[in-house]
């Protein structure tokens, strides 16, 4: 059931303020200036649990106070209203602060691998793809079962991956226990930490649009590297100063990138399938 029909109506309904101006940022996302002078972002959820999952994720990521995330101003079954963040250019200071902040965020932990944020739904999302937050204790097994194979099955069903490619990815899953590195406790992950979800300011960067869950901290860092991130060397160096990564972490990047690459494969097709298979081959060597 549609509660309201426009971003302006949603902003007024959720904040209790009239709208003075609005500007579309992208499909489903609108910047709204309220009559109080405050500027908020109004986002329409694409599915039943989407706004609840994102709101719970933002609040969970904000709890440690480690990295800036947009304040949730309110949400309902269809719309999410948050603080407006970003609007600056990357700086060395902001990059280093982001690296230290991510280290502290990950260290805040999670009850289990796959744990949903408090009050967050089990049936969550990464972008427009469904993502099940099903808890597990053993990271390699959990990662294969809940973060790789569901997207492989969907890609096979849709004809995006062939049998030979599927076999390569399944072989990588079988090798994960050997190549995953030392066991680590579940980290508090953003979960969809590509460059587009990092909004820069001169003093600090903010992270938006999470697919938050308990996972391995290297997954967030691998996703930052997948699509490029300004001043990534500064981010990683600052992270390592606070929370050094286990030896051999650079050799595990491909394993951690399998998840987002397969998500992109099911969302955008064959253009990402080759990258996913290449990452799997690197794991299987």
C-alpha contacts under 8 A as a table, 3 or more apart, distances in Angstrom:
res1	aa1	res2	aa2	distance
2	X	5	X	6.96
2	X	78	X	7.20
3	X	77	X	7.89
3	X	78	X	7.04
4	X	9	X	6.18
4	X	10	X	6.05
5	X	9	X	6.86
5	X	10	X	7.58
6	X	9	X	5.28
6	X	10	X	6.28
7	X	10	X	4.96
7	X	11	X	6.06
7	X	30	X	6.68
7	X	32	X	7.99
7	X	42	X	6.07
7	X	43	X	7.56
7	X	44	X	7.75
8	X	11	X	5.11
8	X	12	X	6.26
8	X	19	X	6.15
8	X	22	X	7.43
8	X	32	X	7.22
9	X	12	X	5.23
9	X	13	X	6.01
10	X	13	X	5.07
10	X	14	X	6.02
10	X	42	X	7.51
10	X	79	X	6.61
11	X	14	X	5.37
11	X	15	X	5.80
11	X	16	X	7.55
11	X	17	X	7.32
11	X	18	X	7.79
11	X	19	X	7.34
11	X	32	X	7.57
11	X	42	X	6.63
11	X	81	X	6.75
12	X	15	X	5.38
12	X	16	X	4.94
12	X	17	X	4.96
12	X	18	X	5.38
12	X	19	X	6.73
13	X	16	X	5.58
13	X	17	X	7.73
14	X	73	X	7.72
14	X	74	X	5.83
14	X	75	X	6.64
14	X	76	X	7.85
14	X	81	X	7.40
15	X	73	X	6.97
15	X	74	X	7.03
17	X	34	X	6.13
17	X	35	X	6.36
17	X	36	X	7.22
18	X	34	X	5.76
18	X	35	X	5.42
19	X	22	X	7.47
19	X	32	X	6.82
19	X	33	X	6.00
19	X	34	X	4.44
19	X	35	X	5.58
20	X	32	X	7.66
20	X	33	X	5.54
20	X	34	X	5.33
20	X	35	X	5.24
21	X	32	X	5.84
21	X	33	X	5.00
21	X	34	X	7.07
22	X	30	X	6.74
22	X	31	X	5.57
22	X	32	X	4.30
22	X	33	X	6.05
23	X	30	X	5.64
23	X	31	X	5.12
23	X	32	X	6.46
24	X	27	X	7.53
24	X	29	X	6.28
24	X	30	X	4.33
24	X	31	X	6.15
25	X	29	X	5.54
25	X	30	X	5.24
25	X	31	X	6.47
26	X	29	X	5.20
26	X	30	X	6.98
28	X	43	X	5.62
28	X	44	X	5.13
28	X	45	X	7.66
29	X	41	X	6.92
29	X	42	X	5.76
29	X	43	X	4.49
29	X	44	X	6.57
30	X	41	X	5.72
30	X	42	X	5.16
30	X	43	X	6.45
31	X	39	X	6.98
31	X	40	X	5.92
31	X	41	X	4.64
31	X	42	X	6.32
31	X	84	X	7.77
32	X	39	X	5.61
32	X	40	X	5.32
32	X	41	X	6.05
32	X	42	X	6.94
33	X	37	X	6.17
33	X	38	X	5.83
33	X	39	X	4.36
33	X	40	X	6.44
34	X	37	X	5.41
34	X	38	X	5.42
34	X	39	X	6.12
34	X	40	X	7.63
35	X	38	X	7.35
39	X	83	X	7.03
39	X	84	X	6.18
40	X	81	X	6.57
40	X	82	X	5.64
40	X	83	X	4.84
40	X	84	X	5.01
41	X	81	X	5.63
41	X	82	X	5.27
41	X	83	X	6.16
41	X	84	X	5.66
42	X	79	X	6.89
42	X	80	X	5.79
42	X	81	X	4.62
42	X	82	X	6.69
43	X	79	X	5.69
43	X	80	X	5.17
43	X	81	X	6.43
44	X	51	X	7.64
44	X	78	X	5.91
44	X	79	X	4.61
44	X	80	X	6.43
45	X	48	X	7.36
45	X	49	X	7.93
45	X	50	X	5.28
45	X	51	X	5.31
45	X	77	X	7.89
45	X	78	X	5.31
45	X	79	X	5.78
45	X	80	X	7.30
46	X	50	X	6.41
46	X	78	X	7.86
46	X	128	X	7.39
47	X	50	X	5.29
47	X	51	X	7.96
47	X	78	X	7.86
48	X	51	X	7.62
48	X	77	X	6.52
48	X	78	X	7.19
49	X	52	X	5.44
49	X	53	X	6.03
49	X	77	X	7.30
49	X	121	X	6.86
49	X	123	X	7.08
49	X	124	X	6.51
50	X	53	X	5.25
50	X	54	X	6.23
50	X	124	X	6.56
50	X	125	X	6.52
51	X	54	X	5.17
51	X	55	X	6.00
51	X	75	X	6.77
51	X	76	X	7.14
51	X	77	X	6.54
51	X	78	X	6.51
51	X	79	X	6.29
51	X	80	X	5.75
52	X	55	X	5.23
52	X	56	X	6.07
52	X	75	X	7.37
52	X	76	X	7.52
52	X	77	X	7.14
52	X	120	X	6.40
52	X	121	X	7.15
53	X	56	X	5.28
53	X	57	X	6.06
53	X	120	X	5.10
53	X	121	X	5.85
53	X	124	X	5.74
53	X	125	X	7.38
53	X	211	X	7.77
54	X	57	X	5.00
54	X	58	X	6.12
54	X	209	X	6.72
54	X	210	X	6.30
54	X	211	X	6.99
54	X	212	X	7.89
55	X	58	X	5.23
55	X	59	X	6.31
55	X	72	X	6.45
55	X	75	X	7.33
55	X	80	X	7.27
55	X	120	X	7.99
56	X	59	X	5.28
56	X	60	X	6.15
56	X	117	X	5.90
56	X	118	X	6.61
56	X	119	X	6.21
56	X	120	X	5.09
57	X	60	X	5.12
57	X	61	X	6.12
57	X	117	X	5.71
57	X	120	X	7.04
57	X	190	X	7.84
57	X	210	X	6.22
57	X	211	X	6.83
57	X	212	X	5.07
57	X	213	X	7.73
58	X	61	X	5.20
58	X	62	X	6.08
58	X	69	X	6.50
58	X	70	X	7.14
58	X	71	X	7.53
58	X	72	X	7.23
58	X	208	X	7.69
58	X	209	X	7.91
58	X	210	X	6.81
58	X	212	X	7.83
59	X	62	X	5.02
59	X	63	X	6.23
59	X	71	X	7.60
59	X	72	X	7.23
60	X	63	X	5.35
60	X	64	X	7.97
60	X	117	X	5.89
60	X	118	X	7.08
61	X	64	X	6.83
61	X	65	X	7.87
61	X	67	X	7.72
61	X	69	X	7.22
61	X	105	X	7.11
61	X	188	X	7.43
61	X	189	X	7.91
61	X	190	X	7.14
61	X	212	X	7.64
62	X	65	X	5.39
62	X	66	X	7.21
62	X	67	X	7.02
62	X	68	X	6.84
62	X	69	X	6.02
64	X	104	X	7.75
64	X	105	X	6.45
64	X	108	X	6.56
65	X	68	X	7.06
65	X	105	X	7.93
66	X	101	X	4.67
66	X	102	X	6.90
66	X	104	X	5.72
66	X	105	X	5.43
67	X	98	X	6.69
67	X	101	X	4.99
67	X	102	X	6.54
67	X	105	X	6.92
67	X	205	X	7.67
67	X	206	X	6.64
67	X	207	X	7.39
68	X	204	X	7.56
68	X	205	X	6.81
68	X	206	X	4.75
68	X	207	X	6.58
69	X	85	X	7.88
69	X	206	X	5.28
69	X	207	X	5.34
69	X	208	X	6.21
70	X	82	X	5.87
70	X	83	X	5.03
70	X	84	X	6.61
70	X	85	X	6.25
70	X	206	X	7.37
70	X	207	X	7.69
70	X	208	X	6.83
71	X	82	X	5.51
71	X	83	X	5.12
72	X	75	X	7.79
72	X	80	X	7.72
72	X	81	X	6.25
72	X	82	X	4.48
72	X	83	X	6.52
73	X	80	X	7.90
73	X	81	X	5.36
73	X	82	X	5.05
73	X	83	X	6.79
74	X	80	X	6.20
74	X	81	X	5.41
74	X	82	X	7.08
75	X	78	X	7.52
75	X	79	X	5.50
75	X	80	X	4.30
75	X	81	X	5.99
76	X	79	X	5.51
76	X	80	X	6.68
85	X	199	X	7.12
85	X	206	X	6.71
86	X	199	X	4.72
86	X	200	X	5.10
86	X	201	X	5.37
86	X	205	X	6.93
86	X	206	X	6.44
87	X	199	X	7.02
87	X	200	X	6.45
87	X	201	X	6.12
88	X	199	X	7.63
88	X	200	X	5.14
88	X	201	X	4.06
88	X	202	X	5.91
89	X	200	X	5.50
89	X	201	X	5.72
89	X	202	X	6.26
90	X	94	X	6.58
90	X	95	X	6.92
90	X	200	X	5.38
90	X	201	X	6.45
90	X	202	X	6.53
90	X	205	X	7.88
90	X	230	X	6.73
90	X	231	X	7.48
91	X	94	X	5.22
91	X	95	X	6.14
91	X	201	X	7.75
91	X	202	X	5.90
91	X	203	X	7.78
91	X	231	X	7.79
92	X	95	X	5.09
92	X	96	X	6.15
92	X	231	X	6.97
92	X	234	X	6.81
93	X	96	X	5.33
93	X	97	X	6.13
93	X	202	X	7.55
93	X	203	X	6.63
93	X	204	X	7.46
94	X	97	X	5.01
94	X	98	X	6.06
94	X	200	X	7.44
94	X	201	X	6.95
94	X	202	X	6.16
94	X	203	X	5.25
94	X	204	X	4.34
94	X	205	X	5.85
95	X	98	X	5.03
95	X	99	X	6.32
95	X	204	X	7.42
95	X	205	X	7.23
95	X	231	X	6.30
95	X	232	X	7.39
95	X	234	X	5.88
95	X	235	X	5.03
96	X	99	X	5.09
96	X	100	X	6.34
96	X	234	X	5.54
96	X	235	X	5.06
96	X	237	X	7.62
96	X	238	X	5.20
96	X	239	X	7.75
97	X	100	X	5.24
97	X	101	X	5.96
97	X	204	X	6.45
97	X	205	X	7.86
97	X	235	X	7.60
97	X	238	X	7.41
98	X	101	X	4.92
98	X	102	X	6.00
98	X	204	X	6.85
98	X	205	X	6.21
98	X	235	X	6.19
99	X	102	X	5.26
99	X	103	X	6.39
99	X	234	X	7.44
99	X	235	X	4.24
99	X	236	X	5.89
99	X	237	X	7.31
99	X	238	X	4.96
99	X	239	X	4.36
100	X	103	X	5.19
100	X	104	X	6.44
100	X	235	X	7.67
100	X	238	X	5.45
100	X	239	X	4.90
100	X	241	X	7.77
100	X	242	X	6.20
101	X	104	X	5.11
101	X	105	X	6.04
101	X	239	X	7.77
102	X	105	X	4.89
102	X	106	X	6.04
102	X	239	X	6.92
103	X	106	X	5.32
103	X	107	X	6.20
103	X	239	X	5.50
103	X	242	X	6.42
103	X	243	X	5.91
104	X	107	X	5.01
104	X	108	X	6.37
104	X	242	X	7.94
105	X	108	X	5.27
105	X	109	X	7.55
105	X	187	X	7.91
105	X	188	X	6.22
105	X	189	X	7.61
106	X	109	X	5.79
106	X	187	X	4.60
106	X	188	X	4.63
106	X	189	X	6.17
106	X	217	X	6.10
107	X	187	X	6.03
107	X	188	X	6.96
108	X	187	X	6.86
108	X	188	X	6.09
109	X	185	X	7.36
109	X	186	X	5.71
109	X	187	X	4.31
109	X	188	X	4.66
109	X	214	X	7.18
110	X	113	X	7.24
110	X	115	X	6.59
110	X	186	X	5.45
110	X	187	X	5.66
110	X	188	X	5.33
110	X	213	X	7.56
110	X	214	X	5.02
110	X	215	X	7.86
111	X	115	X	6.18
111	X	186	X	7.02
111	X	214	X	7.12
112	X	115	X	5.15
112	X	135	X	5.67
112	X	136	X	6.02
112	X	137	X	6.13
112	X	186	X	5.67
112	X	214	X	5.85
112	X	215	X	7.65
113	X	134	X	7.95
113	X	135	X	5.44
113	X	136	X	5.21
113	X	137	X	6.11
113	X	138	X	7.68
113	X	139	X	6.56
113	X	142	X	7.17
113	X	186	X	5.37
113	X	187	X	7.84
113	X	213	X	7.43
113	X	214	X	4.56
113	X	215	X	4.80
113	X	216	X	7.60
114	X	132	X	7.88
114	X	133	X	4.83
114	X	134	X	5.08
114	X	135	X	4.36
114	X	136	X	6.29
114	X	142	X	7.74
114	X	213	X	5.55
114	X	214	X	4.86
114	X	215	X	6.14
115	X	133	X	5.77
115	X	134	X	6.39
115	X	135	X	5.03
115	X	136	X	7.95
115	X	213	X	5.41
115	X	214	X	4.96
116	X	119	X	7.86
116	X	120	X	5.69
116	X	121	X	6.72
116	X	122	X	6.20
116	X	133	X	5.45
116	X	134	X	7.76
116	X	212	X	7.08
116	X	213	X	5.04
116	X	214	X	6.91
117	X	120	X	5.02
117	X	121	X	7.98
117	X	212	X	6.78
117	X	213	X	6.21
120	X	124	X	7.86
121	X	124	X	5.86
121	X	133	X	7.69
122	X	132	X	5.71
122	X	133	X	4.70
122	X	134	X	6.64
123	X	130	X	6.98
123	X	131	X	6.26
123	X	132	X	4.95
123	X	133	X	6.39
124	X	130	X	5.97
124	X	131	X	5.05
124	X	132	X	5.83
124	X	133	X	6.71
124	X	211	X	7.50
125	X	128	X	6.38
125	X	129	X	5.56
125	X	130	X	4.42
125	X	131	X	4.66
125	X	132	X	7.58
125	X	211	X	6.21
126	X	129	X	5.33
126	X	130	X	6.29
126	X	131	X	6.01
126	X	191	X	7.71
126	X	192	X	6.63
126	X	210	X	7.61
126	X	211	X	5.16
126	X	263	X	7.90
127	X	192	X	7.90
127	X	211	X	7.66
128	X	267	X	7.48
129	X	263	X	6.84
129	X	266	X	7.89
129	X	267	X	6.94
131	X	147	X	7.83
132	X	146	X	6.98
133	X	213	X	6.90
134	X	146	X	7.24
135	X	142	X	7.88
136	X	139	X	7.24
136	X	142	X	5.62
137	X	142	X	7.24
138	X	141	X	5.67
138	X	142	X	5.94
139	X	142	X	5.06
139	X	143	X	5.75
139	X	183	X	7.85
139	X	215	X	7.60
139	X	216	X	7.35
140	X	143	X	5.17
140	X	144	X	6.20
140	X	173	X	7.86
140	X	176	X	5.48
140	X	177	X	5.43
140	X	180	X	6.68
141	X	144	X	5.31
141	X	145	X	6.11
141	X	176	X	7.77
141	X	177	X	7.46
142	X	145	X	5.15
142	X	146	X	5.77
142	X	147	X	7.46
143	X	146	X	5.52
143	X	147	X	4.98
143	X	148	X	6.46
144	X	147	X	5.76
144	X	148	X	4.96
144	X	149	X	5.91
144	X	173	X	5.58
144	X	176	X	7.93
145	X	148	X	6.33
145	X	149	X	5.59
145	X	150	X	7.14
146	X	149	X	6.54
146	X	150	X	6.31
147	X	150	X	6.64
147	X	151	X	7.41
147	X	259	X	5.78
148	X	151	X	5.79
148	X	152	X	6.40
148	X	258	X	6.93
148	X	259	X	5.50
148	X	262	X	7.05
149	X	152	X	4.81
149	X	153	X	6.08
149	X	170	X	7.89
150	X	153	X	5.28
150	X	154	X	6.39
151	X	154	X	5.03
151	X	155	X	6.02
151	X	262	X	5.91
151	X	263	X	6.32
151	X	266	X	6.64
152	X	155	X	5.08
152	X	156	X	6.11
152	X	161	X	7.50
152	X	166	X	7.00
152	X	262	X	6.87
153	X	156	X	5.12
153	X	157	X	6.13
154	X	157	X	5.04
154	X	158	X	6.17
154	X	266	X	6.82
155	X	158	X	5.14
155	X	159	X	6.09
155	X	160	X	4.91
155	X	161	X	5.52
155	X	265	X	7.02
155	X	266	X	5.46
156	X	159	X	5.02
156	X	160	X	5.82
156	X	161	X	5.01
156	X	162	X	6.49
156	X	163	X	7.90
156	X	166	X	7.69
157	X	160	X	7.69
158	X	161	X	7.94
159	X	162	X	6.79
160	X	265	X	7.39
160	X	266	X	7.42
160	X	269	X	6.14
160	X	270	X	5.82
160	X	273	X	7.23
161	X	165	X	6.08
161	X	166	X	6.36
161	X	270	X	7.69
161	X	273	X	6.76
162	X	165	X	5.40
162	X	166	X	6.14
163	X	166	X	5.06
163	X	167	X	6.21
164	X	167	X	5.15
164	X	168	X	6.53
165	X	168	X	5.20
165	X	169	X	6.54
165	X	277	X	6.20
166	X	169	X	5.22
166	X	170	X	6.14
167	X	170	X	5.04
167	X	171	X	6.08
168	X	171	X	5.15
168	X	172	X	6.39
168	X	277	X	6.71
168	X	280	X	6.34
168	X	281	X	6.39
168	X	284	X	7.59
169	X	172	X	5.02
169	X	173	X	6.37
169	X	277	X	6.41
169	X	280	X	5.20
169	X	281	X	7.42
170	X	173	X	5.01
170	X	174	X	6.36
171	X	174	X	5.06
171	X	175	X	6.41
171	X	280	X	7.91
171	X	284	X	6.26
172	X	175	X	5.10
172	X	176	X	6.28
172	X	255	X	7.99
172	X	280	X	5.37
172	X	281	X	6.93
172	X	283	X	5.40
172	X	284	X	4.77
173	X	176	X	5.23
174	X	177	X	7.23
175	X	178	X	5.45
175	X	179	X	6.46
175	X	283	X	7.19
175	X	284	X	6.34
176	X	179	X	5.21
176	X	180	X	5.50
176	X	255	X	7.80
176	X	283	X	7.53
177	X	180	X	5.60
178	X	181	X	7.49
179	X	252	X	7.23
179	X	283	X	7.44
180	X	183	X	7.79
180	X	252	X	6.90
181	X	246	X	7.17
181	X	247	X	7.87
181	X	248	X	7.47
181	X	249	X	7.65
182	X	246	X	7.05
184	X	216	X	7.35
185	X	216	X	7.71
186	X	214	X	5.47
186	X	215	X	5.16
186	X	216	X	5.91
186	X	217	X	7.70
187	X	214	X	5.44
187	X	215	X	5.26
187	X	216	X	5.64
187	X	217	X	5.48
188	X	212	X	7.40
188	X	213	X	6.33
188	X	214	X	5.10
188	X	215	X	6.64
188	X	217	X	7.55
189	X	212	X	5.48
189	X	213	X	5.56
189	X	214	X	5.84
189	X	215	X	6.09
189	X	216	X	7.59
189	X	217	X	6.65
189	X	220	X	6.53
190	X	193	X	6.06
190	X	210	X	5.13
190	X	211	X	5.94
190	X	212	X	4.63
190	X	213	X	7.04
190	X	220	X	6.79
191	X	210	X	5.97
191	X	211	X	4.64
191	X	212	X	4.97
191	X	213	X	6.50
191	X	219	X	7.61
191	X	220	X	6.15
192	X	197	X	7.52
192	X	209	X	7.46
192	X	210	X	5.64
192	X	211	X	5.50
192	X	212	X	7.66
192	X	220	X	7.19
192	X	223	X	7.19
192	X	260	X	7.76
193	X	196	X	7.96
193	X	197	X	6.02
193	X	198	X	7.32
193	X	207	X	7.74
193	X	210	X	7.37
193	X	220	X	5.70
193	X	221	X	7.69
193	X	223	X	5.71
193	X	224	X	5.75
194	X	197	X	5.67
194	X	198	X	7.15
194	X	223	X	5.45
194	X	224	X	4.87
194	X	225	X	7.72
194	X	226	X	7.25
194	X	227	X	6.33
194	X	228	X	7.66
194	X	229	X	7.63
195	X	198	X	5.35
195	X	224	X	6.07
195	X	227	X	6.48
195	X	228	X	6.26
195	X	229	X	5.15
195	X	230	X	7.94
196	X	199	X	7.30
197	X	207	X	5.60
197	X	208	X	5.12
197	X	209	X	6.26
197	X	210	X	7.94
198	X	205	X	6.50
198	X	206	X	5.78
198	X	207	X	4.72
198	X	208	X	6.56
199	X	205	X	5.57
199	X	206	X	5.14
199	X	207	X	6.22
199	X	208	X	7.52
200	X	204	X	6.55
200	X	205	X	4.31
200	X	206	X	6.34
201	X	204	X	5.19
201	X	205	X	5.38
201	X	206	X	7.75
202	X	205	X	7.81
207	X	210	X	7.68
215	X	219	X	7.45
216	X	219	X	5.69
216	X	220	X	7.81
217	X	220	X	5.80
217	X	221	X	6.96
218	X	221	X	5.09
218	X	222	X	5.96
218	X	249	X	7.69
218	X	253	X	7.53
218	X	256	X	6.87
219	X	222	X	5.08
219	X	223	X	6.20
219	X	253	X	7.81
219	X	256	X	4.93
219	X	257	X	7.00
220	X	223	X	5.24
220	X	224	X	6.44
221	X	224	X	5.13
221	X	225	X	6.55
222	X	225	X	5.14
222	X	226	X	6.21
222	X	253	X	5.38
222	X	254	X	7.68
222	X	256	X	6.00
222	X	257	X	5.90
223	X	226	X	4.94
223	X	227	X	7.16
223	X	256	X	7.62
223	X	257	X	6.14
223	X	260	X	7.16
224	X	227	X	6.54
224	X	228	X	6.27
224	X	229	X	6.02
224	X	232	X	7.86
225	X	228	X	5.09
225	X	229	X	6.50
225	X	232	X	7.55
226	X	257	X	6.91
228	X	232	X	7.70
229	X	232	X	5.36
231	X	234	X	5.41
231	X	235	X	6.50
232	X	235	X	4.90
232	X	236	X	6.10
233	X	236	X	5.28
233	X	237	X	6.03
234	X	237	X	5.15
234	X	238	X	6.12
235	X	238	X	5.41
235	X	239	X	6.21
236	X	239	X	4.95
236	X	240	X	6.10
237	X	240	X	5.15
237	X	241	X	6.34
238	X	241	X	5.15
238	X	242	X	6.70
239	X	242	X	5.42
239	X	243	X	5.96
239	X	244	X	7.09
240	X	243	X	5.06
240	X	244	X	4.18
240	X	245	X	6.38
241	X	244	X	6.20
245	X	249	X	6.50
246	X	249	X	5.93
248	X	251	X	5.48
248	X	252	X	6.93
249	X	252	X	5.15
249	X	253	X	6.71
250	X	253	X	5.44
251	X	254	X	7.18
252	X	255	X	5.35
252	X	256	X	6.61
252	X	283	X	7.50
253	X	256	X	5.28
253	X	257	X	6.17
254	X	257	X	4.96
254	X	258	X	6.31
254	X	279	X	4.78
254	X	280	X	7.02
254	X	282	X	6.58
254	X	283	X	6.67
255	X	258	X	5.45
255	X	259	X	7.98
255	X	279	X	6.54
255	X	280	X	6.75
255	X	282	X	7.84
255	X	283	X	5.90
256	X	259	X	6.37
257	X	260	X	5.67
257	X	261	X	6.09
257	X	276	X	7.91
257	X	279	X	7.13
258	X	261	X	5.14
258	X	262	X	6.01
258	X	276	X	5.72
258	X	279	X	6.23
258	X	280	X	6.79
259	X	262	X	5.37
259	X	263	X	6.29
260	X	263	X	4.93
260	X	264	X	6.16
261	X	264	X	5.08
261	X	265	X	6.13
261	X	272	X	6.30
261	X	273	X	7.44
261	X	275	X	6.87
261	X	276	X	5.27
262	X	265	X	4.73
262	X	266	X	6.33
262	X	272	X	7.42
262	X	273	X	7.08
262	X	276	X	6.07
263	X	266	X	5.40
263	X	267	X	6.25
264	X	267	X	4.98
264	X	268	X	5.52
264	X	269	X	7.18
264	X	272	X	6.21
265	X	268	X	5.38
265	X	269	X	4.74
265	X	270	X	6.24
265	X	271	X	7.20
265	X	272	X	4.96
265	X	273	X	5.38
265	X	276	X	7.80
266	X	269	X	5.75
268	X	271	X	7.12
268	X	272	X	7.26
269	X	272	X	6.32
269	X	273	X	6.91
270	X	273	X	4.84
270	X	274	X	7.05
271	X	274	X	6.74
271	X	275	X	7.93
272	X	275	X	5.29
272	X	276	X	6.33
273	X	276	X	5.09
273	X	277	X	6.24
274	X	277	X	5.17
274	X	278	X	6.11
275	X	278	X	5.04
275	X	279	X	6.18
276	X	279	X	5.17
276	X	280	X	6.23
277	X	280	X	4.95
277	X	281	X	6.13
278	X	281	X	5.08
278	X	282	X	6.37
279	X	282	X	5.16
279	X	283	X	6.54
280	X	283	X	5.07
280	X	284	X	6.20
281	X	284	X	4.93
281	X	285	X	6.28
282	X	285	X	5.55
